[in-house]
């Protein structure tokens, strides 16, 4: 004989299962597990044959139910029932927020097709990409249109009223890019604590170009800047900024042994990375041999106090840019590799202006690049400037 308490628990559990709306899978799962733990072994087998949402059959051995329970059951059944939704459709109503996250997870595990559907919807809302941060990088990324822009995040408050931020805002609106006002903490998080200046742009990544993807545009004597093992994104950004400003025709970097084109590089270049086309090559040695066969001169760089190999070393101020040149820059610590050094005809260096203390015998690689590029391109830029002045005088 079962006790009265056991009978009441059994009846209460079955009634809870009956009162659950069939359109909510989460509640059905909860009531099923609740009822199963209260049933006896014999009745659990009997209850397993009943369908979810149907009124369970009464067992003759249980006798009459308590009046309070029967009354509550009749009151619930007297209400007009809603149209039942098939269980496999799993259509959530506006009351979904009341369902606990554990029940939602349980439901999605029971129906993997619905789980995949929700994951695809989430991927459509949050497209893959990266976050460009800073006013200049975001503006140039939008105007150059080399990236696919997804969303512009602007700091809410007075920051969005600055003239520089308004330019970014207007360009994004002109292109139909989604604009969202967020807090500073959100911008700090998505930019990984970068100096975002109140603006971030979700966009597709920017990759290296292949060397032969575009025809070469000659502008006097061409100068290509070749980077080997430049790993610091701040140095790479500063190099790109100097190369763009001073007029380098092309920048080529090693694909496997170099820093990728990240948002940090774009910020360090003040957006120059978004404008200047940076090329990548798998094997710089093959590229240099090919260009040498075409008549280009291969010129390397060394520090003022570095060991002098069996290659002529001259100050950069004494070098004459008279024919197409490939200027090679090595890593921040070790410089150029021996493989690339062996292909150089000449090595350039920057003479110091004083006797140097030990440990400060060289310049930062980005600073050294700026000095060398200005020295080498000064003649070419000066002659180009004179031609432009002469052309203006003739037109006047």
Helices and strands as residue ranges (DSSP letters): H 4-19, H 25-38, H 41-47, G 60-62, H 67-78, G 87-89, G 94-98, H 101-110, H 112-125, E 130-133, H 135-144, E 149-155, G 158-161, H 163-174, E 178-182, H 184-190, E 199-203, E 209-210, E 223-227, H 233-246, E 250-254, H 263-268, H 272-275, E 278-281, H 284-293, E 297-301, E 313-315, G 316-318, E 325-329, H 338-341, E 346-349, H 365-395
